[in-house]
Amino acid sequence: MNKRPAALAATALALALTLTACSGSGEDAESTGSAASGTTVSHIHGLGLDPASRRLYVATHEGVYTPGAQGKPEPVGDSRDDFMGFTVAGARTFYASGHPTSGGNKGLIKSTDAGKSWKTLSLAGESDFHALDFAHGTVYGYDSTNGLVRTTRNGVSWRDGARLEAIDIAVSPQDTGLVLATTADGVARSADGGRTFARAEKPVMAYLSWAARDALYGMDPSGGVHRSGDGGRTWKKAATVPGGRPQALTAVDAEHILAATRTGVYESKDGGHAFTKRLAVASNGTH
């Protein structure tokens, strides 16, 4: 594997994806924050739906937000840190990573109150996970600081895996060892839990999300949503999400998809064929 510094690796991959790119149903829940007039959201890093409340959560460069009663972004909790990796692990239970407003790396953090407060678990100051996935009782992460795929069951002790240049990872809901990673050359496959990866195969995808055995979703650099029923061996394009270059993708189940682009957060409940806007994005931002 290429062992350039992780920062250079991430920059190279982001550039590769940029060069290939072109250019609701809001359930009410308890208030999670009072948005000031004119609150806007930009640069989205992660999406999730709390299985308890069915409420949408959006991890951004300026904290975590949720759509309010009128579809306007409302801040969740008091943190305005840069939330990079983000995943919903269960009812009101989220894992995340990123950067504090004061600088540095957050390591792995966890919330058990739907994002209102966060507890540091490990690697504070050491690691920034740009991608997180929770499956089989395990957190799978791509540590962009060190260019490593890493896993943990308790949030504290980590097993280091392969070193590679990636943007996103996805774990099979059936097979604990099957992990996919998006790279500038295509989708790379691991059969041993991320310890090693085979050579990447096209098509190139920016983001992946694996909701069910026969429902792996990929979002290409121009916002096209593709579905694979055979674990990424073959793909079929469903539609293109409005807004151009993608920012995040989460499959809630086999037909329910959340996708973020430079113009907003969109939702599909028919396997990616039609999307409706759930939240507007003010500007595209940069990493």
Buried (B, 14 or more C-beta within 10 A) or exposed (E): EEEEEBEEBBBBBBEBBEEBBEEBEBEEBEEBBEBEEEBBBBBBBBBBBBBEBEBBBBBBBBBBBBBBEEEBBBBBBEBBBBBBBBBBBEEBBBBBBBBBEEEEBBBBBBBBEBBBBBEEBBBBEBBBBBBBBBBBEBBBBBBBBBBBBBBBEEBEEBEEBBBBBBBBBBBBBEBBEBBBBBBBBBBBBBBEBBBBBEEBBEBBBBBBBBBBBEBBBBBBBBBBBBBBBEBBEEBEEBBBBBBBBBBBBBBBEBBBBBBBBBBBBBBBBEBBEEBEBBBBBBEBBEE
